[in-house]
């Protein structure tokens, strides 16, 4: 199994943040498709941002959606 380091996860978290800031609420599948990095890295980056309290999630029939929380 390939090793994923925190630097790669951090860079991908930045990509996720930028994508959501530009495009707004998005499905996780759309992130997989549009970010052009591995699903594993996208998942880790989403987890990183979620742990920092920067994302909100909603679950619908067609999948899971994520969006940035407003800064306070």
mmCIF file as Biopython writes it, N, C-alpha, C and O atoms, coordinates in Angstrom:
data_model
#
loop_
_atom_site.group_PDB
_atom_site.id
_atom_site.type_symbol
_atom_site.label_atom_id
_atom_site.label_alt_id
_atom_site.label_comp_id
_atom_site.label_asym_id
_atom_site.label_entity_id
_atom_site.label_seq_id
_atom_site.pdbx_PDB_ins_code
_atom_site.Cartn_x
_atom_site.Cartn_y
_atom_site.Cartn_z
_atom_site.occupancy
_atom_site.B_iso_or_equiv
_atom_site.auth_seq_id
_atom_site.auth_asym_id
_atom_site.pdbx_PDB_model_num
ATOM 1   N N  . UNK A ? 1  ? 0.849   -1.182 0.000   1.0 0.0 1  A 1 
ATOM 2   C CA . UNK A ? 1  ? 0.000   0.000  0.000   1.0 0.0 1  A 1 
ATOM 3   C C  . UNK A ? 1  ? 0.890   1.239  0.000   1.0 0.0 1  A 1 
ATOM 4   O O  . UNK A ? 1  ? 1.877   1.306  0.732   1.0 0.0 1  A 1 
ATOM 5   N N  . UNK A ? 2  ? 0.532   2.209  -0.822  1.0 0.0 2  A 1 
ATOM 6   C CA . UNK A ? 2  ? 1.283   3.447  -0.880  1.0 0.0 2  A 1 
ATOM 7   C C  . UNK A ? 2  ? 1.055   4.252  0.388   1.0 0.0 2  A 1 
ATOM 8   O O  . UNK A ? 2  ? -0.037  4.266  0.956   1.0 0.0 2  A 1 
ATOM 9   N N  . UNK A ? 3  ? 2.099   4.910  0.807   1.0 0.0 3  A 1 
ATOM 10  C CA . UNK A ? 3  ? 2.034   5.742  2.002   1.0 0.0 3  A 1 
ATOM 11  C C  . UNK A ? 3  ? 1.573   7.148  1.617   1.0 0.0 3  A 1 
ATOM 12  O O  . UNK A ? 3  ? 2.049   7.719  0.636   1.0 0.0 3  A 1 
ATOM 13  N N  . UNK A ? 4  ? 0.665   7.685  2.378   1.0 0.0 4  A 1 
ATOM 14  C CA . UNK A ? 4  ? 0.194   9.043  2.179   1.0 0.0 4  A 1 
ATOM 15  C C  . UNK A ? 4  ? 0.689   9.855  3.371   1.0 0.0 4  A 1 
ATOM 16  O O  . UNK A ? 4  ? 0.436   9.496  4.521   1.0 0.0 4  A 1 
ATOM 17  N N  . UNK A ? 5  ? 1.400   10.958 3.092   1.0 0.0 5  A 1 
ATOM 18  C CA . UNK A ? 5  ? 1.919   11.742 4.213   1.0 0.0 5  A 1 
ATOM 19  C C  . UNK A ? 5  ? 1.072   12.980 4.465   1.0 0.0 5  A 1 
ATOM 20  O O  . UNK A ? 5  ? 0.253   13.370 3.633   1.0 0.0 5  A 1 
ATOM 21  N N  . UNK A ? 6  ? 1.280   13.583 5.614   1.0 0.0 6  A 1 
ATOM 22  C CA . UNK A ? 6  ? 0.459   14.720 6.017   1.0 0.0 6  A 1 
ATOM 23  C C  . UNK A ? 6  ? 0.647   15.917 5.094   1.0 0.0 6  A 1 
ATOM 24  O O  . UNK A ? 6  ? -0.270  16.727 4.954   1.0 0.0 6  A 1 
ATOM 25  N N  . UNK A ? 7  ? 1.796   16.050 4.469   1.0 0.0 7  A 1 
ATOM 26  C CA . UNK A ? 7  ? 1.999   17.153 3.528   1.0 0.0 7  A 1 
ATOM 27  C C  . UNK A ? 7  ? 1.065   17.008 2.320   1.0 0.0 7  A 1 
ATOM 28  O O  . UNK A ? 7  ? 0.455   17.980 1.876   1.0 0.0 7  A 1 
ATOM 29  N N  . UNK A ? 8  ? 0.964   15.786 1.799   1.0 0.0 8  A 1 
ATOM 30  C CA . UNK A ? 8  ? 0.050   15.534 0.670   1.0 0.0 8  A 1 
ATOM 31  C C  . UNK A ? 8  ? -1.403  15.779 1.079   1.0 0.0 8  A 1 
ATOM 32  O O  . UNK A ? 8  ? -2.183  16.358 0.322   1.0 0.0 8  A 1 
ATOM 33  N N  . UNK A ? 9  ? -1.753  15.332 2.278   1.0 0.0 9  A 1 
ATOM 34  C CA . UNK A ? 9  ? -3.111  15.528 2.763   1.0 0.0 9  A 1 
ATOM 35  C C  . UNK A ? 9  ? -3.393  17.022 2.922   1.0 0.0 9  A 1 
ATOM 36  O O  . UNK A ? 9  ? -4.461  17.500 2.541   1.0 0.0 9  A 1 
ATOM 37  N N  . UNK A ? 10 ? -2.443  17.748 3.480   1.0 0.0 10 A 1 
ATOM 38  C CA . UNK A ? 10 ? -2.611  19.191 3.655   1.0 0.0 10 A 1 
ATOM 39  C C  . UNK A ? 10 ? -2.785  19.912 2.331   1.0 0.0 10 A 1 
ATOM 40  O O  . UNK A ? 10 ? -3.637  20.792 2.212   1.0 0.0 10 A 1 
ATOM 41  N N  . UNK A ? 11 ? -1.986  19.549 1.334   1.0 0.0 11 A 1 
ATOM 42  C CA . UNK A ? 11 ? -2.115  20.164 0.005   1.0 0.0 11 A 1 
ATOM 43  C C  . UNK A ? 11 ? -3.479  19.850 -0.599  1.0 0.0 11 A 1 
ATOM 44  O O  . UNK A ? 11 ? -4.106  20.715 -1.209  1.0 0.0 11 A 1 
ATOM 45  N N  . UNK A ? 12 ? -3.931  18.624 -0.431  1.0 0.0 12 A 1 
ATOM 46  C CA . UNK A ? 12 ? -5.232  18.233 -0.963  1.0 0.0 12 A 1 
ATOM 47  C C  . UNK A ? 12 ? -6.351  18.936 -0.207  1.0 0.0 12 A 1 
ATOM 48  O O  . UNK A ? 12 ? -7.367  19.294 -0.804  1.0 0.0 12 A 1 
ATOM 49  N N  . UNK A ? 13 ? -6.183  19.139 1.094   1.0 0.0 13 A 1 
ATOM 50  C CA . UNK A ? 13 ? -7.169  19.903 1.866   1.0 0.0 13 A 1 
ATOM 51  C C  . UNK A ? 13 ? -7.295  21.312 1.286   1.0 0.0 13 A 1 
ATOM 52  O O  . UNK A ? 13 ? -8.393  21.866 1.226   1.0 0.0 13 A 1 
ATOM 53  N N  . UNK A ? 14 ? -6.182  21.883 0.866   1.0 0.0 14 A 1 
ATOM 54  C CA . UNK A ? 14 ? -6.217  23.190 0.217   1.0 0.0 14 A 1 
ATOM 55  C C  . UNK A ? 14 ? -6.976  23.150 -1.094  1.0 0.0 14 A 1 
ATOM 56  O O  . UNK A ? 14 ? -7.714  24.081 -1.415  1.0 0.0 14 A 1 
ATOM 57  N N  . UNK A ? 15 ? -6.801  22.081 -1.855  1.0 0.0 15 A 1 
ATOM 58  C CA . UNK A ? 15 ? -7.543  21.926 -3.113  1.0 0.0 15 A 1 
ATOM 59  C C  . UNK A ? 15 ? -9.040  21.796 -2.853  1.0 0.0 15 A 1 
ATOM 60  O O  . UNK A ? 15 ? -9.855  22.397 -3.553  1.0 0.0 15 A 1 
ATOM 61  N N  . UNK A ? 16 ? -9.393  21.008 -1.840  1.0 0.0 16 A 1 
ATOM 62  C CA . UNK A ? 16 ? -10.805 20.839 -1.486  1.0 0.0 16 A 1 
ATOM 63  C C  . UNK A ? 16 ? -11.391 22.186 -1.070  1.0 0.0 16 A 1 
ATOM 64  O O  . UNK A ? 16 ? -12.469 22.568 -1.525  1.0 0.0 16 A 1 
ATOM 65  N N  . UNK A ? 17 ? -10.683 22.897 -0.210  1.0 0.0 17 A 1 
ATOM 66  C CA . UNK A ? 17 ? -11.131 24.207 0.262   1.0 0.0 17 A 1 
ATOM 67  C C  . UNK A ? 17 ? -11.354 25.148 -0.917  1.0 0.0 17 A 1 
ATOM 68  O O  . UNK A ? 17 ? -12.407 25.775 -1.026  1.0 0.0 17 A 1 
ATOM 69  N N  . UNK A ? 18 ? -10.360 25.245 -1.802  1.0 0.0 18 A 1 
ATOM 70  C CA . UNK A ? 18 ? -10.460 26.143 -2.952  1.0 0.0 18 A 1 
ATOM 71  C C  . UNK A ? 18 ? -11.636 25.761 -3.856  1.0 0.0 18 A 1 
ATOM 72  O O  . UNK A ? 18 ? -12.368 26.628 -4.332  1.0 0.0 18 A 1 
ATOM 73  N N  . UNK A ? 19 ? -11.806 24.474 -4.083  1.0 0.0 19 A 1 
ATOM 74  C CA . UNK A ? 19 ? -12.911 24.011 -4.937  1.0 0.0 19 A 1 
ATOM 75  C C  . UNK A ? 19 ? -14.256 24.397 -4.330  1.0 0.0 19 A 1 
ATOM 76  O O  . UNK A ? 19 ? -15.129 24.917 -5.025  1.0 0.0 19 A 1 
ATOM 77  N N  . UNK A ? 20 ? -14.422 24.143 -3.032  1.0 0.0 20 A 1 
ATOM 78  C CA . UNK A ? 20 ? -15.688 24.452 -2.379  1.0 0.0 20 A 1 
ATOM 79  C C  . UNK A ? 20 ? -15.923 25.959 -2.283  1.0 0.0 20 A 1 
ATOM 80  O O  . UNK A ? 20 ? -17.061 26.418 -2.391  1.0 0.0 20 A 1 
ATOM 81  N N  . UNK A ? 21 ? -14.865 26.720 -2.083  1.0 0.0 21 A 1 
ATOM 82  C CA . UNK A ? 21 ? -14.996 28.172 -2.025  1.0 0.0 21 A 1 
ATOM 83  C C  . UNK A ? 21 ? -15.449 28.724 -3.382  1.0 0.0 21 A 1 
ATOM 84  O O  . UNK A ? 21 ? -16.250 29.657 -3.441  1.0 0.0 21 A 1 
ATOM 85  N N  . UNK A ? 22 ? -14.940 28.152 -4.450  1.0 0.0 22 A 1 
ATOM 86  C CA . UNK A ? 22 ? -15.289 28.610 -5.794  1.0 0.0 22 A 1 
ATOM 87  C C  . UNK A ? 22 ? -16.642 28.088 -6.262  1.0 0.0 22 A 1 
ATOM 88  O O  . UNK A ? 22 ? -17.397 28.810 -6.913  1.0 0.0 22 A 1 
ATOM 89  N N  . UNK A ? 23 ? -16.950 26.833 -5.933  1.0 0.0 23 A 1 
ATOM 90  C CA . UNK A ? 23 ? -18.134 26.173 -6.487  1.0 0.0 23 A 1 
ATOM 91  C C  . UNK A ? 23 ? -19.285 25.999 -5.503  1.0 0.0 23 A 1 
ATOM 92  O O  . UNK A ? 23 ? -20.396 25.664 -5.912  1.0 0.0 23 A 1 
ATOM 93  N N  . UNK A ? 24 ? -19.043 26.218 -4.236  1.0 0.0 24 A 1 
ATOM 94  C CA . UNK A ? 24 ? -20.087 26.015 -3.232  1.0 0.0 24 A 1 
ATOM 95  C C  . UNK A ? 24 ? -20.309 24.537 -2.940  1.0 0.0 24 A 1 
ATOM 96  O O  . UNK A ? 24 ? -19.470 23.694 -3.259  1.0 0.0 24 A 1 
ATOM 97  N N  . UNK A ? 25 ? -21.427 24.245 -2.341  1.0 0.0 25 A 1 
ATOM 98  C CA . UNK A ? 25 ? -21.796 22.880 -1.944  1.0 0.0 25 A 1 
ATOM 99  C C  . UNK A ? 25 ? -21.564 21.903 -3.087  1.0 0.0 25 A 1 
ATOM 100 O O  . UNK A ? 25 ? -21.908 22.177 -4.237  1.0 0.0 25 A 1 
ATOM 101 N N  . UNK A ? 26 ? -20.974 20.758 -2.751  1.0 0.0 26 A 1 
ATOM 102 C CA . UNK A ? 26 ? -20.613 19.794 -3.788  1.0 0.0 26 A 1 
ATOM 103 C C  . UNK A ? 26 ? -20.736 18.380 -3.250  1.0 0.0 26 A 1 
ATOM 104 O O  . UNK A ? 26 ? -20.575 18.134 -2.055  1.0 0.0 26 A 1 
ATOM 105 N N  . UNK A ? 27 ? -21.025 17.461 -4.153  1.0 0.0 27 A 1 
ATOM 106 C CA . UNK A ? 27 ? -21.013 16.051 -3.746  1.0 0.0 27 A 1 
ATOM 107 C C  . UNK A ? 27 ? -19.566 15.599 -3.609  1.0 0.0 27 A 1 
ATOM 108 O O  . UNK A ? 27 ? -18.665 16.145 -4.245  1.0 0.0 27 A 1 
ATOM 109 N N  . UNK A ? 28 ? -19.366 14.608 -2.780  1.0 0.0 28 A 1 
ATOM 110 C CA . UNK A ? 28 ? -18.018 14.056 -2.638  1.0 0.0 28 A 1 
ATOM 111 C C  . UNK A ? 28 ? -17.583 13.432 -3.964  1.0 0.0 28 A 1 
ATOM 112 O O  . UNK A ? 28 ? -16.408 13.500 -4.326  1.0 0.0 28 A 1 
ATOM 113 N N  . UNK A ? 29 ? -18.518 12.829 -4.681  1.0 0.0 29 A 1 
ATOM 114 C CA . UNK A ? 29 ? -18.172 12.262 -5.996  1.0 0.0 29 A 1 
ATOM 115 C C  . UNK A ? 29 ? -17.672 13.335 -6.956  1.0 0.0 29 A 1 
ATOM 116 O O  . UNK A ? 29 ? -16.764 13.075 -7.746  1.0 0.0 29 A 1 
ATOM 117 N N  . UNK A ? 30 ? -18.247 14.538 -6.904  1.0 0.0 30 A 1 
ATOM 118 C CA . UNK A ? 30 ? -17.777 15.632 -7.758  1.0 0.0 30 A 1 
ATOM 119 C C  . UNK A ? 30 ? -16.354 16.035 -7.373  1.0 0.0 30 A 1 
ATOM 120 O O  . UNK A ? 30 ? -15.545 16.370 -8.238  1.0 0.0 30 A 1 
ATOM 121 N N  . UNK A ? 31 ? -16.054 16.003 -6.081  1.0 0.0 31 A 1 
ATOM 122 C CA . UNK A ? 31 ? -14.681 16.299 -5.652  1.0 0.0 31 A 1 
ATOM 123 C C  . UNK A ? 31 ? -13.723 15.258 -6.217  1.0 0.0 31 A 1 
ATOM 124 O O  . UNK A ? 31 ? -12.659 15.603 -6.730  1.0 0.0 31 A 1 
ATOM 125 N N  . UNK A ? 32 ? -14.100 13.987 -6.124  1.0 0.0 32 A 1 
ATOM 126 C CA . UNK A ? 32 ? -13.260 12.925 -6.689  1.0 0.0 32 A 1 
ATOM 127 C C  . UNK A ? 32 ? -12.986 13.190 -8.168  1.0 0.0 32 A 1 
ATOM 128 O O  . UNK A ? 32 ? -11.852 13.071 -8.632  1.0 0.0 32 A 1 
ATOM 129 N N  . UNK A ? 33 ? -14.022 13.544 -8.886  1.0 0.0 33 A 1 
ATOM 130 C CA . UNK A ? 33 ? -13.922 13.720 -10.336 1.0 0.0 33 A 1 
ATOM 131 C C  . UNK A ? 33 ? -13.099 14.950 -10.714 1.0 0.0 33 A 1 
ATOM 132 O O  . UNK A ? 33 ? -12.297 14.893 -11.647 1.0 0.0 33 A 1 
ATOM 133 N N  . UNK A ? 34 ? -13.288 16.050 -10.005 1.0 0.0 34 A 1 
ATOM 134 C CA . UNK A ? 34 ? -12.721 17.322 -10.425 1.0 0.0 34 A 1 
ATOM 135 C C  . UNK A ? 34 ? -11.354 17.667 -9.846  1.0 0.0 34 A 1 
ATOM 136 O O  . UNK A ? 34 ? -10.654 18.510 -10.407 1.0 0.0 34 A 1 
ATOM 137 N N  . UNK A ? 35 ? -10.958 17.050 -8.755  1.0 0.0 35 A 1 
ATOM 138 C CA . UNK A ? 35 ? -9.687  17.425 -8.136  1.0 0.0 35 A 1 
ATOM 139 C C  . UNK A ? 35 ? -8.478  16.711 -8.730  1.0 0.0 35 A 1 
ATOM 140 O O  . UNK A ? 35 ? -7.347  17.168 -8.569  1.0 0.0 35 A 1 
ATOM 141 N N  . UNK A ? 36 ? -8.705  15.618 -9.400  1.0 0.0 36 A 1 
ATOM 142 C CA . UNK A ? 36 ? -7.629  14.882 -10.076 1.0 0.0 36 A 1 
ATOM 143 C C  . UNK A ? 36 ? -6.507  14.435 -9.139  1.0 0.0 36 A 1 
ATOM 144 O O  . UNK A ? 36 ? -5.325  14.476 -9.482  1.0 0.0 36 A 1 
ATOM 145 N N  . UNK A ? 37 ? -6.911  14.014 -7.964  1.0 0.0 37 A 1 
ATOM 146 C CA . UNK A ? 37 ? -6.014  13.319 -7.034  1.0 0.0 37 A 1 
ATOM 147 C C  . UNK A ? 37 ? -6.743  12.060 -6.592  1.0 0.0 37 A 1 
ATOM 148 O O  . UNK A ? 37 ? -7.928  11.895 -6.882  1.0 0.0 37 A 1 
ATOM 149 N N  . UNK A ? 38 ? -6.058  11.185 -5.903  1.0 0.0 38 A 1 
ATOM 150 C CA . UNK A ? 38 ? -6.671  9.917  -5.524  1.0 0.0 38 A 1 
ATOM 151 C C  . UNK A ? 38 ? -7.844  10.124 -4.566  1.0 0.0 38 A 1 
ATOM 152 O O  . UNK A ? 38 ? -7.883  11.082 -3.794  1.0 0.0 38 A 1 
ATOM 153 N N  . UNK A ? 39 ? -8.794  9.197  -4.642  1.0 0.0 39 A 1 
ATOM 154 C CA . UNK A ? 39 ? -9.939  9.236  -3.729  1.0 0.0 39 A 1 
ATOM 155 C C  . UNK A ? 39 ? -9.457  9.175  -2.288  1.0 0.0 39 A 1 
ATOM 156 O O  . UNK A ? 39 ? -10.020 9.823  -1.405  1.0 0.0 39 A 1 
ATOM 157 N N  . UNK A ? 40 ? -8.426  8.402  -2.061  1.0 0.0 40 A 1 
ATOM 158 C CA . UNK A ? 40 ? -7.874  8.267  -0.707  1.0 0.0 40 A 1 
ATOM 159 C C  . UNK A ? 40 ? -7.409  9.611  -0.155  1.0 0.0 40 A 1 
ATOM 160 O O  . UNK A ? 40 ? -7.652  9.931  1.009   1.0 0.0 40 A 1 
ATOM 161 N N  . UNK A ? 41 ? -6.737  10.397 -1.003  1.0 0.0 41 A 1 
ATOM 162 C CA . UNK A ? 41 ? -6.280  11.717 -0.571  1.0 0.0 41 A 1 
ATOM 163 C C  . UNK A ? 41 ? -7.456  12.664 -0.348  1.0 0.0 41 A 1 
ATOM 164 O O  . UNK A ? 41 ? -7.460  13.431 0.615   1.0 0.0 41 A 1 
ATOM 165 N N  . UNK A ? 42 ? -8.450  12.615 -1.230  1.0 0.0 42 A 1 
ATOM 166 C CA . UNK A ? 42 ? -9.633  13.466 -1.055  1.0 0.0 42 A 1 
ATOM 167 C C  . UNK A ? 42 ? -10.325 13.110 0.260   1.0 0.0 42 A 1 
ATOM 168 O O  . UNK A ? 42 ? -10.702 14.002 1.019   1.0 0.0 42 A 1 
ATOM 169 N N  . UNK A ? 43 ? -10.494 11.823 0.533   1.0 0.0 43 A 1 
ATOM 170 C CA . UNK A ? 43 ? -11.131 11.396 1.779   1.0 0.0 43 A 1 
ATOM 171 C C  . UNK A ? 43 ? -10.344 11.880 3.001   1.0 0.0 43 A 1 
ATOM 172 O O  . UNK A ? 43 ? -10.926 12.364 3.971   1.0 0.0 43 A 1 
ATOM 173 N N  . UNK A ? 44 ? -9.029  11.746 2.941   1.0 0.0 44 A 1 
ATOM 174 C CA . UNK A ? 44 ? -8.191  12.188 4.061   1.0 0.0 44 A 1 
ATOM 175 C C  . UNK A ? 44 ? -8.278  13.699 4.239   1.0 0.0 44 A 1 
ATOM 176 O O  . UNK A ? 44 ? -8.327  14.191 5.367   1.0 0.0 44 A 1 
ATOM 177 N N  . UNK A ? 45 ? -8.298  14.435 3.134   1.0 0.0 45 A 1 
ATOM 178 C CA . UNK A ? 45 ? -8.383  15.892 3.195   1.0 0.0 45 A 1 
ATOM 179 C C  . UNK A ? 45 ? -9.727  16.339 3.762   1.0 0.0 45 A 1 
ATOM 180 O O  . UNK A ? 45 ? -9.786  17.276 4.558   1.0 0.0 45 A 1 
ATOM 181 N N  . UNK A ? 46 ? -10.801 15.672 3.356   1.0 0.0 46 A 1 
ATOM 182 C CA . UNK A ? 46 ? -12.128 15.984 3.898   1.0 0.0 46 A 1 
ATOM 183 C C  . UNK A ? 46 ? -12.132 15.714 5.406   1.0 0.0 46 A 1 
ATOM 184 O O  . UNK A ? 46 ? -12.672 16.506 6.179   1.0 0.0 46 A 1 
ATOM 185 N N  . UNK A ? 47 ? -11.539 14.609 5.816   1.0 0.0 47 A 1 
ATOM 186 C CA . UNK A ? 47 ? -11.446 14.301 7.243   1.0 0.0 47 A 1 
ATOM 187 C C  . UNK A ? 47 ? -10.664 15.356 8.000   1.0 0.0 47 A 1 
ATOM 188 O O  . UNK A ? 47 ? -11.048 15.747 9.103   1.0 0.0 47 A 1 
ATOM 189 N N  . UNK A ? 48 ? -9.578  15.816 7.419   1.0 0.0 48 A 1 
ATOM 190 C CA . UNK A ? 48 ? -8.738  16.858 8.026   1.0 0.0 48 A 1 
ATOM 191 C C  . UNK A ? 48 ? -9.570  18.121 8.245   1.0 0.0 48 A 1 
ATOM 192 O O  . UNK A ? 48 ? -9.601  18.672 9.345   1.0 0.0 48 A 1 
ATOM 193 N N  . UNK A ? 49 ? -10.248 18.575 7.178   1.0 0.0 49 A 1 
ATOM 194 C CA . UNK A ? 49 ? -11.051 19.796 7.269   1.0 0.0 49 A 1 
ATOM 195 C C  . UNK A ? 49 ? -12.237 19.624 8.210   1.0 0.0 49 A 1 
ATOM 196 O O  . UNK A ? 49 ? -12.602 20.559 8.923   1.0 0.0 49 A 1 
ATOM 197 N N  . UNK A ? 50 ? -12.835 18.448 8.218   1.0 0.0 50 A 1 
ATOM 198 C CA . UNK A ? 50 ? -13.952 18.178 9.119   1.0 0.0 50 A 1 
ATOM 199 C C  . UNK A ? 50 ? -13.491 18.220 10.568  1.0 0.0 50 A 1 
ATOM 200 O O  . UNK A ? 50 ? -14.178 18.768 11.431  1.0 0.0 50 A 1 
ATOM 201 N N  . UNK A ? 51 ? -12.339 17.647 10.828  1.0 0.0 51 A 1 
ATOM 202 C CA . UNK A ? 51 ? -11.797 17.627 12.196  1.0 0.0 51 A 1 
ATOM 203 C C  . UNK A ? 51 ? -11.529 19.044 12.691  1.0 0.0 51 A 1 
ATOM 204 O O  . UNK A ? 51 ? -11.653 19.327 13.882  1.0 0.0 51 A 1 
ATOM 205 N N  . UNK A ? 52 ? -11.161 19.930 11.771  1.0 0.0 52 A 1 
ATOM 206 C CA . UNK A ? 52 ? -10.921 21.330 12.124  1.0 0.0 52 A 1 
ATOM 207 C C  . UNK A ? 52 ? -12.226 22.134 12.206  1.0 0.0 52 A 1 
ATOM 208 O O  . UNK A ? 52 ? -12.194 23.333 12.483  1.0 0.0 52 A 1 
ATOM 209 N N  . UNK A ? 53 ? -13.366 21.485 11.970  1.0 0.0 53 A 1 
ATOM 210 C CA . UNK A ? 53 ? -14.650 22.154 12.064  1.0 0.0 53 A 1 
ATOM 211 C C  . UNK A ? 53 ? -14.927 23.105 10.914  1.0 0.0 53 A 1 
ATOM 212 O O  . UNK A ? 53 ? -15.635 24.097 11.088  1.0 0.0 53 A 1 
ATOM 213 N N  . UNK A ? 54 ? -14.380 22.818 9.746   1.0 0.0 54 A 1 
ATOM 214 C CA . UNK A ? 54 ? -14.507 23.715 8.596   1.0 0.0 54 A 1 
ATOM 215 C C  . UNK A ? 54 ? -15.557 23.283 7.585   1.0 0.0 54 A 1 
ATOM 216 O O  . UNK A ? 54 ? -15.839 24.023 6.643   1.0 0.0 54 A 1 
ATOM 217 N N  . UNK A ? 55 ? -16.147 22.096 7.759   1.0 0.0 55 A 1 
ATOM 218 C CA . UNK A ? 55 ? -17.088 21.563 6.778   1.0 0.0 55 A 1 
ATOM 219 C C  . UNK A ? 55 ? -18.405 21.171 7.421   1.0 0.0 55 A 1 
ATOM 220 O O  . UNK A ? 55 ? -18.460 20.833 8.603   1.0 0.0 55 A 1 
ATOM 221 N N  . UNK A ? 56 ? -19.453 21.220 6.635   1.0 0.0 56 A 1 
ATOM 222 C CA . UNK A ? 56 ? -20.716 20.608 7.043   1.0 0.0 56 A 1 
ATOM 223 C C  . UNK A ? 56 ? -21.085 19.581 5.981   1.0 0.0 56 A 1 
ATOM 224 O O  . UNK A ? 56 ? -20.706 19.703 4.817   1.0 0.0 56 A 1 
ATOM 225 N N  . UNK A ? 57 ? -21.826 18.576 6.403   1.0 0.0 57 A 1 
ATOM 226 C CA . UNK A ? 57 ? -22.185 17.457 5.537   1.0 0.0 57 A 1 
ATOM 227 C C  . UNK A ? 57 ? -23.696 17.308 5.490   1.0 0.0 57 A 1 
ATOM 228 O O  . UNK A ? 57 ? -24.399 17.589 6.460   1.0 0.0 57 A 1 
ATOM 229 N N  . UNK A ? 58 ? -24.175 16.863 4.345   1.0 0.0 58 A 1 
ATOM 230 C CA . UNK A ? 58 ? -25.579 16.477 4.219   1.0 0.0 58 A 1 
ATOM 231 C C  . UNK A ? 58 ? -25.626 15.196 3.391   1.0 0.0 58 A 1 
ATOM 232 O O  . UNK A ? 58 ? -24.832 14.995 2.473   1.0 0.0 58 A 1 
ATOM 233 N N  . UNK A ? 59 ? -26.570 14.346 3.741   1.0 0.0 59 A 1 
ATOM 234 C CA . UNK A ? 59 ? -26.696 13.063 3.069   1.0 0.0 59 A 1 
ATOM 235 C C  . UNK A ? 59 ? -28.038 13.035 2.347   1.0 0.0 59 A 1 
ATOM 236 O O  . UNK A ? 59 ? -29.084 13.292 2.944   1.0 0.0 59 A 1 
ATOM 237 N N  . UNK A ? 60 ? -27.994 12.726 1.076   1.0 0.0 60 A 1 
ATOM 238 C CA . UNK A ? 60 ? -29.188 12.660 0.258   1.0 0.0 60 A 1 
ATOM 239 C C  . UNK A ? 60 ? -29.185 11.340 -0.495  1.0 0.0 60 A 1 
ATOM 240 O O  . UNK A ? 60 ? -28.205 10.596 -0.448  1.0 0.0 60 A 1 
ATOM 241 N N  . UNK A ? 61 ? -30.263 11.050 -1.179  1.0 0.0 61 A 1 
ATOM 242 C CA . UNK A ? 61 ? -30.358 9.776  -1.894  1.0 0.0 61 A 1 
ATOM 243 C C  . UNK A ? 61 ? -29.214 9.596  -2.887  1.0 0.0 61 A 1 
ATOM 244 O O  . UNK A ? 61 ? -28.720 8.484  -3.072  1.0 0.0 61 A 1 
ATOM 245 N N  . UNK A ? 62 ? -28.804 10.656 -3.510  1.0 0.0 62 A 1 
ATOM 246 C CA . UNK A ? 62 ? -27.767 10.557 -4.537  1.0 0.0 62 A 1 
ATOM 247 C C  . UNK A ? 62 ? -26.354 10.613 -3.983  1.0 0.0 62 A 1 
ATOM 248 O O  . UNK A ? 62 ? -25.399 10.487 -4.749  1.0 0.0 62 A 1 
ATOM 249 N N  . UNK A ? 63 ? -26.188 10.795 -2.695  1.0 0.0 63 A 1 
ATOM 250 C CA . UNK A ? 63 ? -24.842 10.790 -2.139  1.0 0.0 63 A 1 
ATOM 251 C C  . UNK A ? 63 ? -24.666 11.752 -0.988  1.0 0.0 63 A 1 
ATOM 252 O O  . UNK A ? 63 ? -25.628 12.307 -0.457  1.0 0.0 63 A 1 
ATOM 253 N N  . UNK A ? 64 ? -23.420 11.933 -0.617  1.0 0.0 64 A 1 
ATOM 254 C CA . UNK A ? 64 ? -23.048 12.818 0.474   1.0 0.0 64 A 1 
ATOM 255 C C  . UNK A ? 64 ? -22.525 14.121 -0.109  1.0 0.0 64 A 1 
ATOM 256 O O  . UNK A ? 64 ? -21.732 14.126 -1.050  1.0 0.0 64 A 1 
ATOM 257 N N  . UNK A ? 65 ? -22.984 15.224 0.467   1.0 0.0 65 A 1 
ATOM 258 C CA . UNK A ? 65 ? -22.585 16.554 0.024   1.0 0.0 65 A 1 
ATOM 259 C C  . UNK A ? 65 ? -21.823 17.245 1.130   1.0 0.0 65 A 1 
ATOM 260 O O  . UNK A ? 65 ? -22.057 16.999 2.314   1.0 0.0 65 A 1 
ATOM 261 N N  . UNK A ? 66 ? -20.909 18.110 0.735   1.0 0.0 66 A 1 
ATOM 262 C CA . UNK A ? 66 ? -20.071 18.815 1.681   1.0 0.0 66 A 1 
ATOM 263 C C  . UNK A ? 66 ? -20.024 20.293 1.290   1.0 0.0 66 A 1 
ATOM 264 O O  . UNK A ? 66 ? -20.075 20.644 0.111   1.0 0.0 66 A 1 
ATOM 265 N N  . UNK A ? 67 ? -19.927 21.141 2.303   1.0 0.0 67 A 1 
ATOM 266 C CA . UNK A ? 67 ? -19.767 22.571 2.033   1.0 0.0 67 A 1 
ATOM 267 C C  . UNK A ? 67 ? -18.964 23.197 3.159   1.0 0.0 67 A 1 
ATOM 268 O O  . UNK A ? 67 ? -18.870 22.660 4.263   1.0 0.0 67 A 1 
ATOM 269 N N  . UNK A ? 68 ? -18.387 24.353 2.844   1.0 0.0 68 A 1 
ATOM 270 C CA . UNK A ? 68 ? -17.607 25.078 3.838   1.0 0.0 68 A 1 
ATOM 271 C C  . UNK A ? 68 ? -18.542 25.725 4.856   1.0 0.0 68 A 1 
ATOM 272 O O  . UNK A ? 68 ? -19.605 26.233 4.500   1.0 0.0 68 A 1 
ATOM 273 N N  . UNK A ? 69 ? -18.139 25.700 6.116   1.0 0.0 69 A 1 
ATOM 274 C CA . UNK A ? 69 ? -18.857 26.442 7.132   1.0 0.0 69 A 1 
ATOM 275 C C  . UNK A ? 69 ? -18.369 27.879 7.073   1.0 0.0 69 A 1 
ATOM 276 O O  . UNK A ? 69 ? -17.212 28.134 6.739   1.0 0.0 69 A 1 
ATOM 277 N N  . UNK A ? 70 ? -19.242 28.811 7.396   1.0 0.0 70 A 1 
ATOM 278 C CA . UNK A ? 70 ? -18.833 30.219 7.402   1.0 0.0 70 A 1 
ATOM 279 C C  . UNK A ? 70 ? -17.868 30.466 8.541   1.0 0.0 70 A 1 
ATOM 280 O O  . UNK A ? 70 ? -18.007 29.908 9.630   1.0 0.0 70 A 1 
ATOM 281 N N  . UNK A ? 71 ? -16.887 31.310 8.274   1.0 0.0 71 A 1 
ATOM 282 C CA . UNK A ? 71 ? -15.925 31.684 9.312   1.0 0.0 71 A 1 
ATOM 283 C C  . UNK A ? 71 ? -16.624 32.568 10.345  1.0 0.0 71 A 1 
ATOM 284 O O  . UNK A ? 71 ? -17.475 33.392 10.009  1.0 0.0 71 A 1 
ATOM 285 N N  . UNK A ? 72 ? -16.249 32.379 11.587  1.0 0.0 72 A 1 
ATOM 286 C CA . UNK A ? 72 ? -16.854 33.184 12.660  1.0 0.0 72 A 1 
ATOM 287 C C  . UNK A ? 72 ? -15.835 34.108 13.252  1.0 0.0 72 A 1 
ATOM 288 O O  . UNK A ? 72 ? -16.148 34.867 14.168  1.0 0.0 72 A 1 
#
